Each structure stands twice: as C-alpha cells, then as structure tokens.
Amino acid sequence: MTYLRPPAIMTKTFNKLAMYTTLWDVHTLEVARRNAVDPHRVPVIPLEYQGSLFVVSTRGESDWVKNVRAAAVVRLGQKGNFKKYAATEVPADERAAILTAYRKKAGREVNGYRKRLPGDPDHPTFKLTPSQPPAG
C-alpha cells in the first residue's frame, strides 16, 4: 500500500500544535506502538456518520494505521479528555460513502491527499466503538 510521508516540519511541529487545539475538530488518536513502549499519538479529524464514529488515514498506510491494526484498541480525545474505543477496519469496498462524508467535513485539509491517493483502498478507515469499562 502507498503512504505519503509528511515533511518533518509537519510531524515535529504542526501535528503537535494541532493536538493541543480544538480547531477544525482535531482530536488526538493514541494507540500502542507495535515496537516501542510510548504510545503513538497523531492528530485526526473524526467523523460521525450514520450513528457511528470513524477515523480515516488521509496519507495511506501510515505507522498509526499499522499500530491500530495490531492493537485494535485506541484512545481518542481532545485536551487530555480521552475515551477508549475498539477499532475495526472498514473493508475497502465499504468505504466510499464514509470517505465522501469525510471529505465534506475535513475539506481542504484532505483534498490534496485525495488527488495523490485517489482510490478508496488507499485510505484505511476505522470504525470506533466505545469500549465498556470492566464491570466491578
């Protein structure tokens, strides 16, 4: 699968700033790394669509996508207020309507990536289902 690697300034500066703001409905996605102790944190714009919550990788087969596939559990939130979710990848042939709604929501922030990665299979998409706290 294809991956559009972001410039270093984006990962080292912009992404960190984006995760500390609520502008553009940016949330922080946190997932356990496959090969490190510290969690992977990345800014995402979640989409509520037909009663479900989704996150989309606009840059393709990124490290956070691989981490979510391996962990199947993420935390999503803003400004330190996180909720835990089970993450299930949406099959490529079921992504079209979700990706259309996502482009309408995220707009210009993601349109450039769509031009470079035009196919639905190029944009891993995950449905997030709230995890229930253990009964106690």
CYANA upper distance limits for C-alpha pairs under 8 A (distance plus 0.5 A):
  1 MET  CA     60 GLY  CA      7.76
  1 MET  CA     61 GLU  CA      6.43
  1 MET  CA    122 ASP  CA      7.38
  2 THR  CA     60 GLY  CA      6.31
  2 THR  CA     61 GLU  CA      6.41
  2 THR  CA    117 LEU  CA      8.36
  2 THR  CA    122 ASP  CA      7.18
  3 TYR  CA     59 ARG  CA      6.15
  3 TYR  CA     60 GLY  CA      5.15
  3 TYR  CA     61 GLU  CA      5.46
  3 TYR  CA     62 SER  CA      6.56
  4 LEU  CA     59 ARG  CA      5.51
  4 LEU  CA     60 GLY  CA      7.03
  4 LEU  CA    113 TYR  CA      8.46
  5 ARG  CA     59 ARG  CA      7.81
  6 PRO  CA     10 MET  CA      6.76
  6 PRO  CA     11 THR  CA      7.31
  7 PRO  CA     11 THR  CA      7.37
  8 ALA  CA     12 LYS  CA      6.39
  9 ILE  CA     13 THR  CA      5.93
  9 ILE  CA     14 PHE  CA      7.24
 10 MET  CA     14 PHE  CA      5.20
 10 MET  CA     15 ASN  CA      6.37
 11 THR  CA     15 ASN  CA      5.77
 11 THR  CA     16 LYS  CA      7.74
 12 LYS  CA     16 LYS  CA      7.15
 13 THR  CA     17 LEU  CA      6.79
 14 PHE  CA     18 ALA  CA      6.47
 15 ASN  CA     19 MET  CA      6.76
 15 ASN  CA     42 VAL  CA      7.34
 15 ASN  CA     43 PRO  CA      6.57
 16 LYS  CA     20 TYR  CA      7.29
 16 LYS  CA     43 PRO  CA      8.37
 17 LEU  CA     21 THR  CA      7.33
 18 ALA  CA     22 THR  CA      8.18
 18 ALA  CA     23 LEU  CA      8.19
 18 ALA  CA     26 VAL  CA      7.15
 18 ALA  CA     43 PRO  CA      6.92
 19 MET  CA     26 VAL  CA      7.17
 19 MET  CA     27 HIS  CA      6.73
 19 MET  CA     28 THR  CA      5.99
 19 MET  CA     42 VAL  CA      7.94
 19 MET  CA     43 PRO  CA      5.98
 19 MET  CA     78 GLN  CA      7.80
 19 MET  CA     79 LYS  CA      8.11
 20 TYR  CA     78 GLN  CA      7.99
 20 TYR  CA     79 LYS  CA      6.60
 21 THR  CA     26 VAL  CA      7.59
 21 THR  CA     78 GLN  CA      8.16
 21 THR  CA     79 LYS  CA      7.77
 22 THR  CA     26 VAL  CA      6.01
 22 THR  CA     27 HIS  CA      7.56
 22 THR  CA     78 GLN  CA      7.33
 22 THR  CA     79 LYS  CA      8.41
 24 TRP  CA     45 ILE  CA      8.03
 24 TRP  CA    106 ALA  CA      8.19
 25 ASP  CA     45 ILE  CA      6.43
 25 ASP  CA     46 PRO  CA      8.11
 26 VAL  CA     43 PRO  CA      6.65
 26 VAL  CA     44 VAL  CA      6.08
 26 VAL  CA     45 ILE  CA      5.33
 26 VAL  CA     46 PRO  CA      7.98
 26 VAL  CA     78 GLN  CA      8.11
 27 HIS  CA     43 PRO  CA      6.13
 27 HIS  CA     44 VAL  CA      5.88
 27 HIS  CA     45 ILE  CA      6.51
 27 HIS  CA     46 PRO  CA      7.58
 27 HIS  CA     76 LEU  CA      7.06
 27 HIS  CA     77 GLY  CA      5.83
 27 HIS  CA     78 GLN  CA      5.60
 28 THR  CA     41 ARG  CA      6.85
 28 THR  CA     42 VAL  CA      6.15
 28 THR  CA     43 PRO  CA      5.18
 28 THR  CA     44 VAL  CA      6.63
 28 THR  CA     76 LEU  CA      6.15
 28 THR  CA     77 GLY  CA      5.98
 28 THR  CA     78 GLN  CA      6.55
 29 LEU  CA     40 HIS  CA      8.47
 29 LEU  CA     41 ARG  CA      6.07
 29 LEU  CA     42 VAL  CA      5.87
 29 LEU  CA     43 PRO  CA      6.63
 29 LEU  CA     44 VAL  CA      6.92
 29 LEU  CA     74 VAL  CA      7.31
 29 LEU  CA     75 ARG  CA      6.34
 29 LEU  CA     76 LEU  CA      5.16
 29 LEU  CA     77 GLY  CA      7.39
 30 GLU  CA     39 PRO  CA      6.76
 30 GLU  CA     40 HIS  CA      6.06
 30 GLU  CA     41 ARG  CA      5.03
 30 GLU  CA     42 VAL  CA      7.22
 30 GLU  CA     74 VAL  CA      6.20
 30 GLU  CA     75 ARG  CA      5.52
 30 GLU  CA     76 LEU  CA      6.78
 31 VAL  CA     39 PRO  CA      6.02
 31 VAL  CA     40 HIS  CA      5.81
 31 VAL  CA     41 ARG  CA      7.22
 31 VAL  CA     64 TRP  CA      7.81
 31 VAL  CA     67 ASN  CA      7.04
 31 VAL  CA     68 VAL  CA      6.79
 31 VAL  CA     71 ALA  CA      7.70
 31 VAL  CA     73 VAL  CA      7.38
 31 VAL  CA     74 VAL  CA      5.34
 31 VAL  CA     75 ARG  CA      6.99
 32 ALA  CA     37 VAL  CA      8.14
 32 ALA  CA     38 ASP  CA      7.70
 32 ALA  CA     39 PRO  CA      5.10
 32 ALA  CA     40 HIS  CA      6.58
 32 ALA  CA     67 ASN  CA      7.01
 32 ALA  CA     68 VAL  CA      8.19
 32 ALA  CA     71 ALA  CA      6.94
 32 ALA  CA     74 VAL  CA      8.15
 33 ARG  CA     37 VAL  CA      7.36
 33 ARG  CA     38 ASP  CA      7.47
 33 ARG  CA     39 PRO  CA      6.04
 33 ARG  CA     40 HIS  CA      6.27
 33 ARG  CA     64 TRP  CA      8.43
 33 ARG  CA     67 ASN  CA      5.96
 33 ARG  CA     71 ALA  CA      8.49
 34 ARG  CA     67 ASN  CA      6.25
 34 ARG  CA     70 ALA  CA      7.38
 34 ARG  CA     71 ALA  CA      8.34
 40 HIS  CA     64 TRP  CA      7.27
 41 ARG  CA     64 TRP  CA      8.48
 42 VAL  CA     64 TRP  CA      7.96
 44 VAL  CA     55 VAL  CA      7.37
 44 VAL  CA     56 VAL  CA      8.14
 45 ILE  CA     55 VAL  CA      7.33
 45 ILE  CA     56 VAL  CA      8.37
 45 ILE  CA    106 ALA  CA      7.50
 46 PRO  CA     53 LEU  CA      7.27
 46 PRO  CA     54 PHE  CA      6.20
 46 PRO  CA     55 VAL  CA      5.43
 46 PRO  CA     56 VAL  CA      8.01
 47 LEU  CA     53 LEU  CA      6.11
 47 LEU  CA     54 PHE  CA      5.60
 47 LEU  CA     55 VAL  CA      6.84
 47 LEU  CA    101 ALA  CA      8.40
 47 LEU  CA    102 TYR  CA      6.74
 47 LEU  CA    105 LYS  CA      8.09
 48 GLU  CA     52 SER  CA      6.01
 48 GLU  CA     53 LEU  CA      5.02
 48 GLU  CA     54 PHE  CA      6.85
 49 TYR  CA     53 LEU  CA      6.83
 49 TYR  CA     54 PHE  CA      7.92
 49 TYR  CA     98 ILE  CA      7.45
 49 TYR  CA    101 ALA  CA      7.92
 52 SER  CA    127 LYS  CA      7.50
 52 SER  CA    128 LEU  CA      7.79
 52 SER  CA    129 THR  CA      8.12
 53 LEU  CA    127 LYS  CA      6.33
 53 LEU  CA    128 LEU  CA      5.86
 53 LEU  CA    129 THR  CA      7.69
 54 PHE  CA    125 THR  CA      7.33
 54 PHE  CA    126 PHE  CA      5.95
 54 PHE  CA    127 LYS  CA      5.01
 54 PHE  CA    128 LEU  CA      6.19
 55 VAL  CA    125 THR  CA      6.30
 55 VAL  CA    126 PHE  CA      5.88
 55 VAL  CA    127 LYS  CA      7.27
 55 VAL  CA    128 LEU  CA      8.03
 56 VAL  CA     99 LEU  CA      8.36
 56 VAL  CA    102 TYR  CA      8.42
 56 VAL  CA    123 HIS  CA      6.93
 56 VAL  CA    124 PRO  CA      6.46
 56 VAL  CA    125 THR  CA      4.95
 56 VAL  CA    126 PHE  CA      6.99
 57 SER  CA     61 GLU  CA      7.93
 57 SER  CA     62 SER  CA      7.84
 57 SER  CA     65 VAL  CA      7.64
 57 SER  CA    123 HIS  CA      5.84
 57 SER  CA    124 PRO  CA      5.92
 57 SER  CA    125 THR  CA      6.89
 58 THR  CA    110 VAL  CA      6.92
 58 THR  CA    113 TYR  CA      6.64
 58 THR  CA    114 ARG  CA      7.78
 58 THR  CA    123 HIS  CA      6.18
 58 THR  CA    124 PRO  CA      8.36
 59 ARG  CA    113 TYR  CA      6.80
 59 ARG  CA    117 LEU  CA      8.21
 59 ARG  CA    122 ASP  CA      8.50
 59 ARG  CA    123 HIS  CA      7.48
 60 GLY  CA    117 LEU  CA      8.07
 60 GLY  CA    122 ASP  CA      5.75
 60 GLY  CA    123 HIS  CA      5.47
 60 GLY  CA    124 PRO  CA      6.83
 61 GLU  CA     65 VAL  CA      6.66
 61 GLU  CA     66 LYS  CA      7.72
 61 GLU  CA    122 ASP  CA      7.88
 61 GLU  CA    123 HIS  CA      7.99
 61 GLU  CA    124 PRO  CA      7.45
 62 SER  CA     66 LYS  CA      7.09
 63 ASP  CA     67 ASN  CA      6.63
 64 TRP  CA     68 VAL  CA      6.59
 65 VAL  CA     69 ARG  CA      6.74
 65 VAL  CA    124 PRO  CA      7.58
 66 LYS  CA     70 ALA  CA      6.79
 67 ASN  CA     71 ALA  CA      6.54
 68 VAL  CA     72 ALA  CA      5.75
 68 VAL  CA     73 VAL  CA      7.17
 68 VAL  CA     74 VAL  CA      7.45
 68 VAL  CA     87 ALA  CA      7.53
 69 ARG  CA     87 ALA  CA      8.41
 69 ARG  CA     88 THR  CA      8.48
 69 ARG  CA     89 GLU  CA      8.02
 72 ALA  CA     86 ALA  CA      6.33
 72 ALA  CA     87 ALA  CA      5.45
 72 ALA  CA     88 THR  CA      7.22
 73 VAL  CA     84 LYS  CA      7.65
 73 VAL  CA     85 TYR  CA      6.19
 73 VAL  CA     86 ALA  CA      5.06
 73 VAL  CA     87 ALA  CA      6.00
 74 VAL  CA     84 LYS  CA      6.31
 74 VAL  CA     85 TYR  CA      5.85
 74 VAL  CA     86 ALA  CA      6.95
 74 VAL  CA     87 ALA  CA      7.19
 75 ARG  CA     82 PHE  CA      6.37
 75 ARG  CA     83 LYS  CA      5.89
 75 ARG  CA     84 LYS  CA      4.90
 75 ARG  CA     85 TYR  CA      6.51
 76 LEU  CA     82 PHE  CA      5.73
 76 LEU  CA     83 LYS  CA      6.02
 76 LEU  CA     84 LYS  CA      7.06
 76 LEU  CA     85 TYR  CA      8.00
 77 GLY  CA     81 ASN  CA      5.80
 77 GLY  CA     82 PHE  CA      4.63
 77 GLY  CA     83 LYS  CA      6.73
 78 GLN  CA     82 PHE  CA      7.18
 83 LYS  CA    130 PRO  CA      7.95
 84 LYS  CA    130 PRO  CA      6.64
 84 LYS  CA    131 SER  CA      6.09
 85 TYR  CA    128 LEU  CA      6.04
 85 TYR  CA    129 THR  CA      5.66
 85 TYR  CA    130 PRO  CA      4.87
 85 TYR  CA    131 SER  CA      5.34
 86 ALA  CA    128 LEU  CA      6.13
 86 ALA  CA    129 THR  CA      5.64
 86 ALA  CA    130 PRO  CA      6.81
 86 ALA  CA    131 SER  CA      6.42
 87 ALA  CA    126 PHE  CA      6.36
 87 ALA  CA    127 LYS  CA      6.18
 87 ALA  CA    128 LEU  CA      5.26
 87 ALA  CA    129 THR  CA      7.04
 88 THR  CA    126 PHE  CA      5.80
 88 THR  CA    127 LYS  CA      5.72
 88 THR  CA    128 LEU  CA      7.11
 89 GLU  CA    124 PRO  CA      7.68
 89 GLU  CA    125 THR  CA      6.29
 89 GLU  CA    126 PHE  CA      4.79
 89 GLU  CA    127 LYS  CA      6.74
 90 VAL  CA     94 GLU  CA      6.97
 90 VAL  CA     95 ARG  CA      7.00
 90 VAL  CA    124 PRO  CA      8.02
 90 VAL  CA    125 THR  CA      6.05
 90 VAL  CA    126 PHE  CA      6.04
 90 VAL  CA    127 LYS  CA      7.04
 91 PRO  CA     95 ARG  CA      7.21
 92 ALA  CA     96 ALA  CA      8.48
 92 ALA  CA    120 ASP  CA      6.54
 92 ALA  CA    121 PRO  CA      5.33
 92 ALA  CA    124 PRO  CA      8.09
 93 ASP  CA    120 ASP  CA      8.03
 93 ASP  CA    121 PRO  CA      8.11
 95 ARG  CA     99 LEU  CA      6.42
 95 ARG  CA    120 ASP  CA      6.81
 95 ARG  CA    125 THR  CA      7.68
 96 ALA  CA    100 THR  CA      6.67
 96 ALA  CA    120 ASP  CA      6.82
 97 ALA  CA    101 ALA  CA      6.76
 98 ILE  CA    102 TYR  CA      6.57
 99 LEU  CA    103 ARG  CA      6.59
 99 LEU  CA    120 ASP  CA      8.00
100 THR  CA    104 LYS  CA      6.90
101 ALA  CA    105 LYS  CA      6.83
102 TYR  CA    106 ALA  CA      6.44
102 TYR  CA    107 GLY  CA      8.41
103 ARG  CA    107 GLY  CA      5.68
103 ARG  CA    110 VAL  CA      7.23
103 ARG  CA    111 ASN  CA      7.48
106 ALA  CA    110 VAL  CA      6.71
107 GLY  CA    111 ASN  CA      6.71
108 ARG  CA    112 GLY  CA      7.78
110 VAL  CA    114 ARG  CA      7.08
111 ASN  CA    115 LYS  CA      7.05
112 GLY  CA    116 ARG  CA      7.18
113 TYR  CA    117 LEU  CA      6.41
113 TYR  CA    118 PRO  CA      8.44
114 ARG  CA    118 PRO  CA      5.48
114 ARG  CA    119 GLY  CA      8.39
117 LEU  CA    122 ASP  CA      6.47
117 LEU  CA    123 HIS  CA      8.29
118 PRO  CA    122 ASP  CA      7.62
119 GLY  CA    123 HIS  CA      7.90
120 ASP  CA    124 PRO  CA      8.50
